[in-house]
Amino acid sequence: LIWEAPEFEVDAERRLLLFISGVLLILGAGVAAFFRNFLFALLLALAGGIVISYAYREPQKIRATITRRGITIGSTRYEFEHLKSFWIAYNPPLLKELELESKKALMPRISIPLGRLDPVRLREVLLPFLQEIEQEQSAIDVVSKRIGF
């Protein structure tokens, strides 16, 4: 099974929210400089610039491939023997992704956008290789997905 999907969905609301956040960080830098906390002001200004630049970044296409041995995302391969489970988080339009949990303790959850891929077909392909275990979304996950991180 092979599919491509943008790493995040682009919409005007997301861009506006990130732009406003960046401007607020830069304004905070001005306040910090007023109180002569120059290091904190520099940190806030840098963070504001990064957030504003992220608001106008175009998403890259992510190519995912599932074979009998594992899942490849871009150039990174995850062997099924090193993966514990999968979950298809599907709540359009906000959430359409495959989540993989690794057997490795320090490896974070792997999220792969589905794009237009049929989640039922994906489930059929993965069930012979991995357990399907629901992975709950934390509040931080929900907020970060909402703003496009």
Secondary structure, DSSP 8 states (H G I E B T S, - for coil): -EEEEESS---HHHHHHHHHHHHHHHHHHHHHHHTT-HHHHHHHHHHHHHHHHHHT----EEEEEE-SSEEEETTEEEEGGGEEEEEEEEETTTEEEEEEEESSTT---EEEE-TT--HHHHHHHHTTTSEE------HHHHHHHHHT-
